[in-house]
Amino acid sequence: MRATGLRRHATTARLARKLALVGTGAAVLALPLVGATSASAATPAAATTATTAAAPYTDDLDGWIRQSLDIMAQHGIPGTYDGIHRNVMRESSGNPLAINNWDSNAAAGTPSKGLLQVIDPTFQAYHVPGTSWDPYDPVANITAACNYAAHRYGSIDNVFGPY
């Protein structure tokens, strides 16, 4: 390797170490400015960060509850993971497409739907902004049901039977 190449590598390494003290984000942003060799080294880290940030929740009951809790926190709706999970398991066994076609609500033409078995008028009245208007959407169903439970019982955590 030529002497100028070694000097540039040493300068890049020193700069990277200094920027690491400031923060990884600053280093990732600054390295592409140093040279093409450093930019290619920074690309996988930037791609990994973007991928991680795009999918923070899993597409399962655990992820739906966690996403709902984050939305609930933004809107001041109380509830815990355990309270939501307990009620979901009792109401639908974790099936987001569950529908009750046999109780009094169904007989009246408004069956209970989704993870927390919410009827359409209740879902619409307690819908939380930023969630889907589909009562079968797991996050929208959980969040609306928890909003309803907060208004009626203080929290989903206080619900131990059909509500």
Buried (B, 14 or more C-beta within 10 A) or exposed (E): EEEEEEEBBEEBEEBBEEBEEEEEEEBBEBBBEBEEEBEEBBEEEBEEEEEEEEEEBEEEBEBBBBBBBEBBEEBEBBBBEEBBBBBBEBBBEBEBEBBBEEEEBBEEEEBBBBBBBBBBEBBEEBBBEEBBEEBBBBBBBBBBBBBBBBEBEEBBBBBEEEB
